[in-house]
Amino acid sequence: MYSIFQIAKYYKQKENRISHRKLQLLCWYAQSWYLFLNNNHKYNIKERLFDDIPEAWTHGATYISLYDDIYKNDCRGINSSKDIDSKKTIKFLEEVYLEYGKYTTSELESIMLQEYAFCKARNGMKPSTPSCIKIDIRDVFDDYIHRQ
């Protein structure tokens, strides 16, 4: 398992002037697809790309540790994290980037705000209502398994 900082570092190196929101969203999609591809059932999730659980903020899934690192620590956690050396993981992250990296931050956010797990966590809140509710990874898995 990796740290969210390692995943963010990979995407930051792909797109040096990446916005913090796009970085958050790329991490979301990497984790979402990883959960789906590496687990068999939502009640038995053993494989995760990283440990962090996102919160359902107004602009989409937000990983608090990543947010804090960007805004409070000048990206020290990201910049000092180890590079990913697994070719399989790099290939996976590249596939996610090829699918989602082409979108602007606003486009990605618009897509993300329609995700089932995100909407379920916000449970009918107004779009502008702040939230720190955790998004259940079982709902993420469930959403992606039903897309197939």
C-alpha positions in Angstrom: 0.0 0.0 0.0 1.1 3.5 -0.8 0.6 6.8 0.9 -1.7 9.4 -0.6 1.3 11.6 -0.9 3.0 9.2 -3.2 0.0 9.0 -5.5 -0.3 12.8 -5.4 3.4 13.2 -6.2 3.1 10.9 -9.2 0.3 13.1 -10.6 2.0 16.3 -9.6 5.0 15.2 -11.6 2.8 14.5 -14.6 1.2 18.0 -14.5 3.5 20.4 -12.5 1.0 23.3 -12.3 -1.9 21.0 -11.3 -4.6 22.6 -9.1 -5.1 21.2 -5.6 -8.7 20.2 -6.6 -7.6 18.3 -9.7 -4.9 16.5 -7.6 -7.6 15.5 -5.1 -9.9 14.2 -7.8 -7.2 12.2 -9.6 -6.4 10.6 -6.2 -10.1 9.9 -5.8 -10.4 8.2 -9.2 -7.1 6.2 -8.7 -8.5 4.9 -5.4 -11.9 4.2 -6.8 -10.7 2.1 -9.7 -8.1 0.4 -7.5 -10.8 -0.7 -5.0 -13.0 -2.0 -7.8 -10.2 -3.8 -9.7 -8.5 -5.4 -6.6 -11.4 -6.5 -4.4 -14.3 -9.0 -4.8 -17.0 -7.7 -2.5 -17.9 -4.5 -0.8 -18.0 -6.2 2.6 -14.5 -7.7 2.2 -12.3 -4.8 0.9 -8.7 -5.7 1.7 -6.9 -4.0 -1.1 -6.6 -0.2 -1.2 -4.2 2.0 -3.0 -3.8 4.2 0.1 -5.4 4.4 3.6 -7.0 7.8 3.5 -10.8 8.1 3.4 -12.2 11.2 1.7 -14.8 13.5 3.0 -17.8 14.7 0.9 -17.0 18.5 0.7 -19.0 20.9 -1.5 -16.6 20.6 -4.4 -16.1 16.9 -4.3 -14.2 14.2 -2.5 -11.5 15.7 -0.3 -8.7 13.9 1.5 -7.9 15.9 4.6 -4.2 14.9 4.9 -3.6 15.9 1.3 -5.5 19.2 1.8 -3.5 20.0 4.9 -0.2 19.1 3.2 -1.0 21.5 0.3 -2.3 24.4 2.4 -0.5 24.1 5.7 2.8 22.4 4.8 3.7 23.8 1.4 3.5 20.2 -0.1 6.3 18.9 2.1 4.6 15.5 2.5 4.1 15.2 -1.3 7.5 16.4 -2.2 9.4 14.3 0.3 7.4 11.1 -0.3 9.1 8.1 -2.0 8.7 7.7 -5.7 6.5 4.7 -6.7 8.8 2.0 -8.1 6.3 -0.7 -9.0 5.8 -0.8 -12.8 2.4 -2.3 -12.3 1.3 0.6 -10.1 2.8 3.2 -12.4 1.0 1.6 -15.4 -2.3 1.7 -13.4 -1.8 5.3 -12.4 -1.0 6.2 -16.0 -4.2 4.6 -17.2 -6.2 6.6 -14.7 -4.4 9.8 -15.8 -5.0 9.0 -19.5 -8.7 8.7 -18.7 -9.2 11.6 -16.3 -6.1 13.9 -16.7 -7.5 15.3 -20.0 -10.3 17.0 -18.1 -10.0 20.5 -16.6 -10.5 20.8 -12.8 -14.1 22.1 -13.4 -15.0 19.2 -15.7 -13.6 16.6 -13.3 -15.4 18.2 -10.4 -18.7 18.1 -12.4 -18.2 14.4 -13.0 -17.2 13.7 -9.4 -20.3 15.5 -8.0 -22.4 12.9 -9.8 -20.7 9.9 -8.2 -23.1 7.7 -6.3 -20.9 7.3 -3.2 -20.4 11.1 -3.0 -24.1 11.8 -3.4 -25.0 9.1 -0.8 -22.6 10.6 1.7 -24.1 14.1 1.2 -27.6 12.6 1.5 -29.6 15.4 -0.1 -27.6 18.3 1.3 -27.7 21.6 -0.6 -24.6 21.9 -2.9 -23.3 24.8 -0.8 -23.7 23.1 2.6 -20.3 22.3 4.2 -19.7 18.7 5.2 -17.0 16.6 6.8 -18.9 13.3 6.3 -16.7 10.4 5.3 -17.4 8.7 2.0 -17.9 5.0 2.6 -15.4 3.0 0.4 -18.0 0.2 0.2 -20.3 2.6 -1.6 -17.4 3.4 -4.0 -16.9 -0.2 -4.7 -20.6 -0.8 -5.1 -20.9 2.0 -7.6 -18.0 0.8 -9.7 -19.1 -2.8 -9.7 -22.5 -1.8 -11.0 -21.0 0.1 -13.9 -19.8 -3.1 -15.5 
